[in-house]
Amino acid sequence: MAQHYTENDEYMTSPDIHDVALECIEAALLSMKQQMQPFGCGVGLFGVSRGAELALLLGQLLAEDGAAALPDAIAAHSVPEQIWGAYIVENYRKGGYEGGETRPAWSWRGSHERTLPRMLLHPERYPNPIFIAHGMEDELWDVTAAKRLVARMEEAGRPPEAHFFDYEGHTFGPGRNRELELQVDFFARTLSSKR
């Protein structure tokens, strides 16, 4: 999933994020895991913003189902604490988009029962390492929500590797390079030597 949901040079213009079947990503993960197995390497999943939501939700769902496609690690930048509704491009273009969409963004195994808007994410159900990066000045998803998510994980005995960056917003500026260094280190530690 593209970071800015775009198929052209315009920011946040297409495609819609509506009723996306997460099984397609499950299939891709399973294929990558099978291809990497002979090399002893794990497979990680990384998402930014809505992609971070997707990564945490998919990790949760795969873990709950005991699925073979479960990634070996997840990294998430600018995380929400809940599942958001569909992102409809036309609504955004009209202005005043405030995330109040009630249609589901995601589906799982033909159902929305576990992917409804406003349901809390439960990354503590995912058994493998999680990396979280969030800007303290995030203007889209308040950092307090990300901190609540991290606190829930810690209370459940599943603490993530969490990094909160001063003076950074939803998309990072100068702090991006440091985040990438930390993220590369995280994946190097968690994905190597999986034999």
Biotite code that builds the C-alpha atoms (Angstrom):
import biotite.structure as struc

atoms = struc.array([
    struc.Atom([0.000, 0.000, 0.000], chain_id="A", res_id=1, res_name="MET", atom_name="CA", element="C"),
    struc.Atom([1.498, 3.308, -1.008], chain_id="A", res_id=2, res_name="ALA", atom_name="CA", element="C"),
    struc.Atom([2.333, 5.720, 1.781], chain_id="A", res_id=3, res_name="GLN", atom_name="CA", element="C"),
    struc.Atom([0.108, 8.468, 0.458], chain_id="A", res_id=4, res_name="HIS", atom_name="CA", element="C"),
    struc.Atom([-2.510, 6.346, -1.329], chain_id="A", res_id=5, res_name="TYR", atom_name="CA", element="C"),
    struc.Atom([-1.706, 7.828, -4.683], chain_id="A", res_id=6, res_name="THR", atom_name="CA", element="C"),
    struc.Atom([-1.271, 6.593, -8.219], chain_id="A", res_id=7, res_name="GLU", atom_name="CA", element="C"),
    struc.Atom([-0.019, 9.928, -9.518], chain_id="A", res_id=8, res_name="ASN", atom_name="CA", element="C"),
    struc.Atom([1.909, 12.996, -8.345], chain_id="A", res_id=9, res_name="ASP", atom_name="CA", element="C"),
    struc.Atom([-0.982, 14.425, -6.334], chain_id="A", res_id=10, res_name="GLU", atom_name="CA", element="C"),
    struc.Atom([-1.025, 13.927, -2.567], chain_id="A", res_id=11, res_name="TYR", atom_name="CA", element="C"),
    struc.Atom([-3.752, 11.692, -1.089], chain_id="A", res_id=12, res_name="MET", atom_name="CA", element="C"),
    struc.Atom([-5.866, 11.501, -4.215], chain_id="A", res_id=13, res_name="THR", atom_name="CA", element="C"),
    struc.Atom([-6.286, 7.835, -5.094], chain_id="A", res_id=14, res_name="SER", atom_name="CA", element="C"),
    struc.Atom([-7.205, 5.073, -4.666], chain_id="A", res_id=15, res_name="PRO", atom_name="CA", element="C"),
    struc.Atom([-9.944, 4.773, -2.056], chain_id="A", res_id=16, res_name="ASP", atom_name="CA", element="C"),
    struc.Atom([-9.217, 2.686, 1.034], chain_id="A", res_id=17, res_name="ILE", atom_name="CA", element="C"),
    struc.Atom([-12.556, 0.951, 1.273], chain_id="A", res_id=18, res_name="HIS", atom_name="CA", element="C"),
    struc.Atom([-13.279, -2.710, 1.945], chain_id="A", res_id=19, res_name="ASP", atom_name="CA", element="C"),
    struc.Atom([-9.685, -3.739, 1.216], chain_id="A", res_id=20, res_name="VAL", atom_name="CA", element="C"),
    struc.Atom([-9.396, -7.521, 1.536], chain_id="A", res_id=21, res_name="ALA", atom_name="CA", element="C"),
    struc.Atom([-6.422, -8.123, 3.826], chain_id="A", res_id=22, res_name="LEU", atom_name="CA", element="C"),
    struc.Atom([-6.076, -11.661, 2.483], chain_id="A", res_id=23, res_name="GLU", atom_name="CA", element="C"),
    struc.Atom([-4.174, -10.292, -0.522], chain_id="A", res_id=24, res_name="CYS", atom_name="CA", element="C"),
    struc.Atom([-1.443, -9.065, 1.834], chain_id="A", res_id=25, res_name="ILE", atom_name="CA", element="C"),
    struc.Atom([-1.585, -12.341, 3.737], chain_id="A", res_id=26, res_name="GLU", atom_name="CA", element="C"),
    struc.Atom([-0.918, -14.187, 0.454], chain_id="A", res_id=27, res_name="ALA", atom_name="CA", element="C"),
    struc.Atom([2.033, -11.909, -0.347], chain_id="A", res_id=28, res_name="ALA", atom_name="CA", element="C"),
    struc.Atom([3.508, -12.425, 3.131], chain_id="A", res_id=29, res_name="LEU", atom_name="CA", element="C"),
    struc.Atom([3.158, -16.194, 2.858], chain_id="A", res_id=30, res_name="LEU", atom_name="CA", element="C"),
    struc.Atom([4.876, -16.187, -0.531], chain_id="A", res_id=31, res_name="SER", atom_name="CA", element="C"),
    struc.Atom([7.752, -14.055, 0.790], chain_id="A", res_id=32, res_name="MET", atom_name="CA", element="C"),
    struc.Atom([8.159, -16.277, 3.855], chain_id="A", res_id=33, res_name="LYS", atom_name="CA", element="C"),
    struc.Atom([8.367, -19.369, 1.646], chain_id="A", res_id=34, res_name="GLN", atom_name="CA", element="C"),
    struc.Atom([10.933, -17.707, -0.624], chain_id="A", res_id=35, res_name="GLN", atom_name="CA", element="C"),
    struc.Atom([13.102, -16.485, 2.267], chain_id="A", res_id=36, res_name="MET", atom_name="CA", element="C"),
    struc.Atom([12.989, -19.705, 4.310], chain_id="A", res_id=37, res_name="GLN", atom_name="CA", element="C"),
    struc.Atom([15.978, -21.359, 2.547], chain_id="A", res_id=38, res_name="PRO", atom_name="CA", element="C"),
    struc.Atom([18.096, -18.320, 3.404], chain_id="A", res_id=39, res_name="PHE", atom_name="CA", element="C"),
    struc.Atom([17.196, -18.314, 7.081], chain_id="A", res_id=40, res_name="GLY", atom_name="CA", element="C"),
    struc.Atom([15.760, -14.798, 6.920], chain_id="A", res_id=41, res_name="CYS", atom_name="CA", element="C"),
    struc.Atom([12.512, -13.574, 8.390], chain_id="A", res_id=42, res_name="GLY", atom_name="CA", element="C"),
    struc.Atom([9.934, -11.328, 6.748], chain_id="A", res_id=43, res_name="VAL", atom_name="CA", element="C"),
    struc.Atom([8.929, -7.979, 8.202], chain_id="A", res_id=44, res_name="GLY", atom_name="CA", element="C"),
    struc.Atom([5.968, -5.727, 7.575], chain_id="A", res_id=45, res_name="LEU", atom_name="CA", element="C"),
    struc.Atom([6.250, -1.924, 7.588], chain_id="A", res_id=46, res_name="PHE", atom_name="CA", element="C"),
    struc.Atom([3.489, 0.658, 7.371], chain_id="A", res_id=47, res_name="GLY", atom_name="CA", element="C"),
    struc.Atom([3.088, 4.421, 7.594], chain_id="A", res_id=48, res_name="VAL", atom_name="CA", element="C"),
    struc.Atom([-0.131, 6.076, 8.840], chain_id="A", res_id=49, res_name="SER", atom_name="CA", element="C"),
    struc.Atom([-2.994, 4.018, 7.371], chain_id="A", res_id=50, res_name="ARG", atom_name="CA", element="C"),
    struc.Atom([-0.327, 1.497, 6.390], chain_id="A", res_id=51, res_name="GLY", atom_name="CA", element="C"),
    struc.Atom([0.723, 1.357, 10.059], chain_id="A", res_id=52, res_name="ALA", atom_name="CA", element="C"),
    struc.Atom([-2.902, 0.691, 10.967], chain_id="A", res_id=53, res_name="GLU", atom_name="CA", element="C"),
    struc.Atom([-2.996, -2.063, 8.347], chain_id="A", res_id=54, res_name="LEU", atom_name="CA", element="C"),
    struc.Atom([0.276, -3.621, 9.576], chain_id="A", res_id=55, res_name="ALA", atom_name="CA", element="C"),
    struc.Atom([-0.809, -3.717, 13.229], chain_id="A", res_id=56, res_name="LEU", atom_name="CA", element="C"),
    struc.Atom([-4.300, -4.971, 12.371], chain_id="A", res_id=57, res_name="LEU", atom_name="CA", element="C"),
    struc.Atom([-3.015, -7.670, 10.037], chain_id="A", res_id=58, res_name="LEU", atom_name="CA", element="C"),
    struc.Atom([-0.447, -8.831, 12.591], chain_id="A", res_id=59, res_name="GLY", atom_name="CA", element="C"),
    struc.Atom([-3.237, -9.064, 15.165], chain_id="A", res_id=60, res_name="GLN", atom_name="CA", element="C"),
    struc.Atom([-5.587, -10.981, 12.854], chain_id="A", res_id=61, res_name="LEU", atom_name="CA", element="C"),
    struc.Atom([-2.919, -13.411, 11.635], chain_id="A", res_id=62, res_name="LEU", atom_name="CA", element="C"),
    struc.Atom([-1.868, -14.095, 15.228], chain_id="A", res_id=63, res_name="ALA", atom_name="CA", element="C"),
    struc.Atom([-5.447, -14.633, 16.394], chain_id="A", res_id=64, res_name="GLU", atom_name="CA", element="C"),
    struc.Atom([-5.989, -17.096, 13.539], chain_id="A", res_id=65, res_name="ASP", atom_name="CA", element="C"),
    struc.Atom([-2.639, -18.884, 13.935], chain_id="A", res_id=66, res_name="GLY", atom_name="CA", element="C"),
    struc.Atom([-1.906, -18.182, 10.264], chain_id="A", res_id=67, res_name="ALA", atom_name="CA", element="C"),
    struc.Atom([1.349, -19.285, 8.620], chain_id="A", res_id=68, res_name="ALA", atom_name="CA", element="C"),
    struc.Atom([1.805, -15.854, 7.014], chain_id="A", res_id=69, res_name="ALA", atom_name="CA", element="C"),
    struc.Atom([2.477, -14.179, 10.377], chain_id="A", res_id=70, res_name="LEU", atom_name="CA", element="C"),
    struc.Atom([5.350, -11.713, 9.818], chain_id="A", res_id=71, res_name="PRO", atom_name="CA", element="C"),
    struc.Atom([8.433, -12.067, 11.981], chain_id="A", res_id=72, res_name="ASP", atom_name="CA", element="C"),
    struc.Atom([8.437, -8.365, 12.910], chain_id="A", res_id=73, res_name="ALA", atom_name="CA", element="C"),
    struc.Atom([6.346, -5.243, 12.312], chain_id="A", res_id=74, res_name="ILE", atom_name="CA", element="C"),
    struc.Atom([7.465, -1.623, 12.095], chain_id="A", res_id=75, res_name="ALA", atom_name="CA", element="C"),
    struc.Atom([4.847, 1.121, 12.198], chain_id="A", res_id=76, res_name="ALA", atom_name="CA", element="C"),
    struc.Atom([5.233, 4.885, 11.717], chain_id="A", res_id=77, res_name="HIS", atom_name="CA", element="C"),
    struc.Atom([2.502, 7.245, 12.998], chain_id="A", res_id=78, res_name="SER", atom_name="CA", element="C"),
    struc.Atom([0.213, 4.685, 14.570], chain_id="A", res_id=79, res_name="VAL", atom_name="CA", element="C"),
    struc.Atom([-3.456, 4.994, 15.481], chain_id="A", res_id=80, res_name="PRO", atom_name="CA", element="C"),
    struc.Atom([-4.898, 3.158, 18.457], chain_id="A", res_id=81, res_name="GLU", atom_name="CA", element="C"),
    struc.Atom([-8.072, 2.200, 16.635], chain_id="A", res_id=82, res_name="GLN", atom_name="CA", element="C"),
    struc.Atom([-9.302, 1.052, 13.253], chain_id="A", res_id=83, res_name="ILE", atom_name="CA", element="C"),
    struc.Atom([-10.429, 3.964, 11.104], chain_id="A", res_id=84, res_name="TRP", atom_name="CA", element="C"),
    struc.Atom([-13.235, 4.000, 8.560], chain_id="A", res_id=85, res_name="GLY", atom_name="CA", element="C"),
    struc.Atom([-12.836, 4.013, 4.821], chain_id="A", res_id=86, res_name="ALA", atom_name="CA", element="C"),
    struc.Atom([-10.842, 6.756, 3.142], chain_id="A", res_id=87, res_name="TYR", atom_name="CA", element="C"),
    struc.Atom([-12.923, 7.921, 0.190], chain_id="A", res_id=88, res_name="ILE", atom_name="CA", element="C"),
    struc.Atom([-10.991, 10.182, -2.173], chain_id="A", res_id=89, res_name="VAL", atom_name="CA", element="C"),
    struc.Atom([-14.045, 12.155, -3.291], chain_id="A", res_id=90, res_name="GLU", atom_name="CA", element="C"),
    struc.Atom([-14.864, 13.073, 0.320], chain_id="A", res_id=91, res_name="ASN", atom_name="CA", element="C"),
    struc.Atom([-11.296, 14.297, 0.841], chain_id="A", res_id=92, res_name="TYR", atom_name="CA", element="C"),
    struc.Atom([-11.399, 16.376, -2.350], chain_id="A", res_id=93, res_name="ARG", atom_name="CA", element="C"),
    struc.Atom([-14.594, 18.092, -1.201], chain_id="A", res_id=94, res_name="LYS", atom_name="CA", element="C"),
    struc.Atom([-12.780, 19.265, 1.931], chain_id="A", res_id=95, res_name="GLY", atom_name="CA", element="C"),
    struc.Atom([-13.672, 18.958, 5.564], chain_id="A", res_id=96, res_name="GLY", atom_name="CA", element="C"),
    struc.Atom([-12.578, 15.326, 5.778], chain_id="A", res_id=97, res_name="TYR", atom_name="CA", element="C"),
    struc.Atom([-12.450, 14.523, 9.485], chain_id="A", res_id=98, res_name="GLU", atom_name="CA", element="C"),
    struc.Atom([-12.259, 10.743, 9.474], chain_id="A", res_id=99, res_name="GLY", atom_name="CA", element="C"),
    struc.Atom([-15.920, 10.220, 10.358], chain_id="A", res_id=100, res_name="GLY", atom_name="CA", element="C"),
    struc.Atom([-16.477, 7.619, 7.656], chain_id="A", res_id=101, res_name="GLU", atom_name="CA", element="C"),
    struc.Atom([-18.464, 4.666, 8.978], chain_id="A", res_id=102, res_name="THR", atom_name="CA", element="C"),
    struc.Atom([-17.873, 2.298, 6.056], chain_id="A", res_id=103, res_name="ARG", atom_name="CA", element="C"),
    struc.Atom([-15.078, -0.201, 6.735], chain_id="A", res_id=104, res_name="PRO", atom_name="CA", element="C"),
    struc.Atom([-11.631, 0.302, 5.275], chain_id="A", res_id=105, res_name="ALA", atom_name="CA", element="C"),
    struc.Atom([-10.670, -3.354, 5.695], chain_id="A", res_id=106, res_name="TRP", atom_name="CA", element="C"),
    struc.Atom([-12.209, -6.811, 5.440], chain_id="A", res_id=107, res_name="SER", atom_name="CA", element="C"),
    struc.Atom([-10.898, -10.122, 6.739], chain_id="A", res_id=108, res_name="TRP", atom_name="CA", element="C"),
    struc.Atom([-11.882, -13.465, 5.280], chain_id="A", res_id=109, res_name="ARG", atom_name="CA", element="C"),
    struc.Atom([-14.997, -11.962, 3.720], chain_id="A", res_id=110, res_name="GLY", atom_name="CA", element="C"),
    struc.Atom([-16.195, -10.297, 6.918], chain_id="A", res_id=111, res_name="SER", atom_name="CA", element="C"),
    struc.Atom([-16.028, -6.951, 8.701], chain_id="A", res_id=112, res_name="HIS", atom_name="CA", element="C"),
    struc.Atom([-16.731, -8.415, 12.140], chain_id="A", res_id=113, res_name="GLU", atom_name="CA", element="C"),
    struc.Atom([-13.131, -7.843, 13.299], chain_id="A", res_id=114, res_name="ARG", atom_name="CA", element="C"),
    struc.Atom([-12.322, -4.782, 11.170], chain_id="A", res_id=115, res_name="THR", atom_name="CA", element="C"),
    struc.Atom([-15.051, -2.283, 11.994], chain_id="A", res_id=116, res_name="LEU", atom_name="CA", element="C"),
    struc.Atom([-14.221, 1.415, 12.362], chain_id="A", res_id=117, res_name="PRO", atom_name="CA", element="C"),
    struc.Atom([-13.543, 2.570, 15.933], chain_id="A", res_id=118, res_name="ARG", atom_name="CA", element="C"),
    struc.Atom([-12.550, -0.894, 17.178], chain_id="A", res_id=119, res_name="MET", atom_name="CA", element="C"),
    struc.Atom([-9.344, -0.739, 19.195], chain_id="A", res_id=120, res_name="LEU", atom_name="CA", element="C"),
    struc.Atom([-6.257, -2.288, 17.673], chain_id="A", res_id=121, res_name="LEU", atom_name="CA", element="C"),
    struc.Atom([-4.740, -5.070, 19.788], chain_id="A", res_id=122, res_name="HIS", atom_name="CA", element="C"),
    struc.Atom([-1.089, -5.389, 18.756], chain_id="A", res_id=123, res_name="PRO", atom_name="CA", element="C"),
    struc.Atom([-0.401, -7.047, 22.106], chain_id="A", res_id=124, res_name="GLU", atom_name="CA", element="C"),
    struc.Atom([-1.959, -10.168, 20.562], chain_id="A", res_id=125, res_name="ARG", atom_name="CA", element="C"),
    struc.Atom([0.849, -10.272, 17.994], chain_id="A", res_id=126, res_name="TYR", atom_name="CA", element="C"),
    struc.Atom([3.659, -12.439, 19.438], chain_id="A", res_id=127, res_name="PRO", atom_name="CA", element="C"),
    struc.Atom([6.652, -11.031, 17.536], chain_id="A", res_id=128, res_name="ASN", atom_name="CA", element="C"),
    struc.Atom([8.633, -7.774, 17.889], chain_id="A", res_id=129, res_name="PRO", atom_name="CA", element="C"),
    struc.Atom([6.990, -4.448, 17.051], chain_id="A", res_id=130, res_name="ILE", atom_name="CA", element="C"),
    struc.Atom([8.744, -1.144, 16.343], chain_id="A", res_id=131, res_name="PHE", atom_name="CA", element="C"),
    struc.Atom([6.712, 2.059, 16.725], chain_id="A", res_id=132, res_name="ILE", atom_name="CA", element="C"),
    struc.Atom([7.787, 5.573, 15.748], chain_id="A", res_id=133, res_name="ALA", atom_name="CA", element="C"),
    struc.Atom([5.550, 8.587, 16.308], chain_id="A", res_id=134, res_name="HIS", atom_name="CA", element="C"),
    struc.Atom([6.045, 12.349, 16.208], chain_id="A", res_id=135, res_name="GLY", atom_name="CA", element="C"),
    struc.Atom([5.271, 14.320, 19.351], chain_id="A", res_id=136, res_name="MET", atom_name="CA", element="C"),
    struc.Atom([3.736, 17.075, 17.196], chain_id="A", res_id=137, res_name="GLU", atom_name="CA", element="C"),
    struc.Atom([1.540, 14.773, 15.083], chain_id="A", res_id=138, res_name="ASP", atom_name="CA", element="C"),
    struc.Atom([-1.325, 16.914, 13.810], chain_id="A", res_id=139, res_name="GLU", atom_name="CA", element="C"),
    struc.Atom([-3.347, 14.017, 12.397], chain_id="A", res_id=140, res_name="LEU", atom_name="CA", element="C"),
    struc.Atom([-3.181, 11.267, 15.032], chain_id="A", res_id=141, res_name="TRP", atom_name="CA", element="C"),
    struc.Atom([-2.579, 12.639, 18.503], chain_id="A", res_id=142, res_name="ASP", atom_name="CA", element="C"),
    struc.Atom([0.523, 11.215, 20.129], chain_id="A", res_id=143, res_name="VAL", atom_name="CA", element="C"),
    struc.Atom([-1.456, 10.489, 23.313], chain_id="A", res_id=144, res_name="THR", atom_name="CA", element="C"),
    struc.Atom([-3.373, 7.790, 21.401], chain_id="A", res_id=145, res_name="ALA", atom_name="CA", element="C"),
    struc.Atom([-0.084, 6.194, 20.318], chain_id="A", res_id=146, res_name="ALA", atom_name="CA", element="C"),
    struc.Atom([1.155, 6.335, 23.900], chain_id="A", res_id=147, res_name="LYS", atom_name="CA", element="C"),
    struc.Atom([-2.041, 4.629, 25.105], chain_id="A", res_id=148, res_name="ARG", atom_name="CA", element="C"),
    struc.Atom([-1.467, 1.885, 22.524], chain_id="A", res_id=149, res_name="LEU", atom_name="CA", element="C"),
    struc.Atom([2.110, 1.409, 23.766], chain_id="A", res_id=150, res_name="VAL", atom_name="CA", element="C"),
    struc.Atom([0.925, 1.397, 27.407], chain_id="A", res_id=151, res_name="ALA", atom_name="CA", element="C"),
    struc.Atom([-1.662, -1.310, 26.639], chain_id="A", res_id=152, res_name="ARG", atom_name="CA", element="C"),
    struc.Atom([1.062, -3.415, 25.041], chain_id="A", res_id=153, res_name="MET", atom_name="CA", element="C"),
    struc.Atom([3.345, -2.932, 28.036], chain_id="A", res_id=154, res_name="GLU", atom_name="CA", element="C"),
    struc.Atom([0.555, -3.831, 30.475], chain_id="A", res_id=155, res_name="GLU", atom_name="CA", element="C"),
    struc.Atom([-0.032, -7.041, 28.505], chain_id="A", res_id=156, res_name="ALA", atom_name="CA", element="C"),
    struc.Atom([3.659, -7.946, 28.782], chain_id="A", res_id=157, res_name="GLY", atom_name="CA", element="C"),
    struc.Atom([4.299, -7.257, 25.077], chain_id="A", res_id=158, res_name="ARG", atom_name="CA", element="C"),
    struc.Atom([6.276, -3.979, 25.119], chain_id="A", res_id=159, res_name="PRO", atom_name="CA", element="C"),
    struc.Atom([7.138, -2.621, 21.671], chain_id="A", res_id=160, res_name="PRO", atom_name="CA", element="C"),
    struc.Atom([10.332, -0.857, 20.744], chain_id="A", res_id=161, res_name="GLU", atom_name="CA", element="C"),
    struc.Atom([8.763, 2.612, 20.824], chain_id="A", res_id=162, res_name="ALA", atom_name="CA", element="C"),
    struc.Atom([10.382, 5.880, 19.778], chain_id="A", res_id=163, res_name="HIS", atom_name="CA", element="C"),
    struc.Atom([8.694, 9.255, 20.176], chain_id="A", res_id=164, res_name="PHE", atom_name="CA", element="C"),
    struc.Atom([10.336, 12.104, 18.277], chain_id="A", res_id=165, res_name="PHE", atom_name="CA", element="C"),
    struc.Atom([10.252, 15.680, 19.548], chain_id="A", res_id=166, res_name="ASP", atom_name="CA", element="C"),
    struc.Atom([9.385, 18.387, 17.005], chain_id="A", res_id=167, res_name="TYR", atom_name="CA", element="C"),
    struc.Atom([8.133, 15.872, 14.430], chain_id="A", res_id=168, res_name="GLU", atom_name="CA", element="C"),
    struc.Atom([4.631, 15.630, 13.004], chain_id="A", res_id=169, res_name="GLY", atom_name="CA", element="C"),
    struc.Atom([2.710, 12.908, 11.189], chain_id="A", res_id=170, res_name="HIS", atom_name="CA", element="C"),
    struc.Atom([5.326, 12.736, 8.457], chain_id="A", res_id=171, res_name="THR", atom_name="CA", element="C"),
    struc.Atom([8.844, 13.356, 9.695], chain_id="A", res_id=172, res_name="PHE", atom_name="CA", element="C"),
    struc.Atom([11.293, 16.029, 8.631], chain_id="A", res_id=173, res_name="GLY", atom_name="CA", element="C"),
    struc.Atom([14.822, 16.035, 10.080], chain_id="A", res_id=174, res_name="PRO", atom_name="CA", element="C"),
    struc.Atom([14.067, 13.102, 12.402], chain_id="A", res_id=175, res_name="GLY", atom_name="CA", element="C"),
    struc.Atom([13.349, 10.765, 9.493], chain_id="A", res_id=176, res_name="ARG", atom_name="CA", element="C"),
    struc.Atom([16.989, 9.737, 9.063], chain_id="A", res_id=177, res_name="ASN", atom_name="CA", element="C"),
    struc.Atom([17.299, 8.793, 12.735], chain_id="A", res_id=178, res_name="ARG", atom_name="CA", element="C"),
    struc.Atom([14.041, 6.843, 12.547], chain_id="A", res_id=179, res_name="GLU", atom_name="CA", element="C"),
    struc.Atom([15.338, 4.929, 9.523], chain_id="A", res_id=180, res_name="LEU", atom_name="CA", element="C"),
    struc.Atom([18.583, 4.083, 11.340], chain_id="A", res_id=181, res_name="GLU", atom_name="CA", element="C"),
    struc.Atom([16.594, 2.714, 14.277], chain_id="A", res_id=182, res_name="LEU", atom_name="CA", element="C"),
    struc.Atom([14.246, 0.834, 11.965], chain_id="A", res_id=183, res_name="GLN", atom_name="CA", element="C"),
    struc.Atom([17.060, -0.765, 9.954], chain_id="A", res_id=184, res_name="VAL", atom_name="CA", element="C"),
    struc.Atom([18.684, -1.851, 13.213], chain_id="A", res_id=185, res_name="ASP", atom_name="CA", element="C"),
    struc.Atom([15.339, -3.253, 14.432], chain_id="A", res_id=186, res_name="PHE", atom_name="CA", element="C"),
    struc.Atom([14.787, -5.322, 11.284], chain_id="A", res_id=187, res_name="PHE", atom_name="CA", element="C"),
    struc.Atom([18.434, -6.472, 11.230], chain_id="A", res_id=188, res_name="ALA", atom_name="CA", element="C"),
    struc.Atom([18.064, -7.776, 14.789], chain_id="A", res_id=189, res_name="ARG", atom_name="CA", element="C"),
    struc.Atom([14.641, -9.354, 14.357], chain_id="A", res_id=190, res_name="THR", atom_name="CA", element="C"),
    struc.Atom([14.799, -10.829, 10.850], chain_id="A", res_id=191, res_name="LEU", atom_name="CA", element="C"),
    struc.Atom([18.276, -12.328, 10.565], chain_id="A", res_id=192, res_name="SER", atom_name="CA", element="C"),
    struc.Atom([19.126, -15.935, 11.368], chain_id="A", res_id=193, res_name="SER", atom_name="CA", element="C"),
    struc.Atom([15.597, -17.360, 11.545], chain_id="A", res_id=194, res_name="LYS", atom_name="CA", element="C"),
    struc.Atom([16.774, -20.960, 10.912], chain_id="A", res_id=195, res_name="ARG", atom_name="CA", element="C"),
])
